[in-house]
Amino acid sequence: MKLIPHKHFGMPGHLQKHTLVYTVVLAMLLAVVFDLSRIASVGAILYLVMDMIVHWGVIKHLRNKVNAKVGIVAAAFILDAVVLFAFIWVKAVNDWLIVAVSLIFIIFIFAGEHMFLKKVDHPQHDH
């Protein structure tokens, strides 16, 4: 839980309550700006990117620890990539704003995580 970036903003309660509030606020903002189809499209893009990152992390760092079958994880990574690029192609042609918003979210998330992780003390990991 210490690796989850957050600010209290004066709210009482624990981290789980705060992340729930952040999620609700973000969902409300998205609902005001986009229709449900567009929100689902952004969610699909972000999910596929996240899934690919998890697959890559399993292959690169955890394959021996979790006894992963590299071929299966690599196949899942490739299939995710095919679906992601096809979906982005369709959205870029029909609704480029969704691709742009998704890219902005991805950049924001990576930059935020990078800044947060620079400030956090990391326990030593077994590699």
C-alpha positions in Angstrom: 0.0 0.0 0.0 3.0 2.3 0.5 3.6 2.3 -3.3 0.3 3.8 -4.1 0.7 7.5 -4.8 -1.9 9.6 -3.0 -2.5 12.8 -1.0 -4.8 13.1 1.9 -6.1 16.6 0.9 -7.4 16.9 4.4 -9.7 13.8 4.1 -10.1 11.5 7.1 -9.7 7.8 6.7 -7.4 5.3 5.2 -5.8 5.0 1.7 -8.5 2.7 0.4 -11.2 5.3 1.2 -9.1 8.0 -0.5 -8.6 6.0 -3.7 -12.3 5.3 -3.9 -12.9 9.1 -3.7 -10.3 9.7 -6.4 -11.9 7.1 -8.6 -15.4 8.5 -8.1 -14.2 12.1 -8.9 -12.4 10.9 -12.0 -15.5 9.0 -13.2 -17.7 12.0 -12.6 -15.3 14.2 -14.6 -15.2 11.7 -17.5 -19.0 11.4 -17.4 -19.3 15.2 -17.8 -16.9 15.4 -20.7 -17.5 12.1 -22.6 -20.4 9.7 -23.3 -20.2 6.1 -22.0 -18.9 4.8 -25.3 -15.9 7.1 -25.3 -15.2 6.4 -21.6 -15.3 2.7 -22.4 -12.9 3.2 -25.3 -10.4 5.1 -23.1 -10.7 2.3 -20.4 -10.1 -0.4 -23.0 -6.9 1.3 -24.2 -5.6 1.9 -20.7 -6.5 -1.7 -19.7 -4.7 -3.2 -22.6 -1.6 -1.1 -22.0 -1.6 -2.1 -18.3 -2.1 -5.7 -19.2 0.9 -5.6 -21.6 3.0 -4.0 -18.9 2.0 -6.7 -16.4 2.9 -9.4 -19.0 6.2 -7.8 -19.7 7.0 -7.6 -15.9 6.2 -11.2 -15.4 8.5 -12.2 -18.3 11.3 -9.9 -17.3 11.2 -10.1 -13.5 9.0 -12.8 -12.2 9.0 -15.7 -14.6 11.1 -17.9 -12.3 9.5 -16.8 -9.0 6.0 -17.5 -10.2 7.0 -20.4 -12.5 5.4 -18.7 -15.5 5.3 -20.3 -18.9 7.1 -17.7 -21.0 5.4 -18.8 -24.2 1.9 -18.4 -22.8 2.7 -15.0 -21.3 4.4 -13.9 -24.5 1.4 -15.0 -26.6 -0.9 -13.1 -24.3 1.4 -10.0 -24.7 1.3 -10.3 -28.5 -2.4 -10.8 -28.6 -2.9 -7.8 -26.4 -0.7 -5.8 -28.7 -2.6 -6.9 -31.8 -5.9 -5.9 -30.2 -4.6 -2.6 -28.9 -3.1 -1.5 -32.2 -6.2 -2.6 -34.1 -8.4 -0.7 -31.6 -6.2 2.4 -31.7 -6.3 2.3 -35.6 -10.1 2.2 -35.6 -10.3 4.9 -33.0 -7.7 7.1 -34.7 -9.7 7.0 -37.9 -13.1 7.5 -36.3 -12.5 9.4 -33.1 -8.9 10.6 -32.7 -9.8 12.5 -29.5 -10.1 9.2 -27.6 -6.6 8.2 -28.7 -5.2 11.6 -27.7 -6.9 11.5 -24.3 -5.7 8.0 -23.7 -2.1 9.0 -24.6 -2.4 12.0 -22.2 -3.6 9.7 -19.4 -0.8 7.3 -20.1 1.8 10.1 -20.0 0.3 11.6 -16.8 0.2 8.2 -15.1 3.8 7.3 -16.0 5.1 10.8 -15.0 3.2 10.7 -11.7 4.4 7.2 -10.9 8.0 8.2 -11.8 7.9 11.3 -9.6 6.3 9.3 -6.8 8.7 6.4 -6.9 11.7 8.8 -6.9 10.5 10.0 -3.4 9.6 6.6 -1.9 12.2 4.5 0.0 12.4 1.2 -1.8 13.0 -2.0 0.1 15.6 -4.2 -1.5 14.1 -6.6 -4.0 15.4 -10.0 -4.8 16.3 -10.2 -8.5 
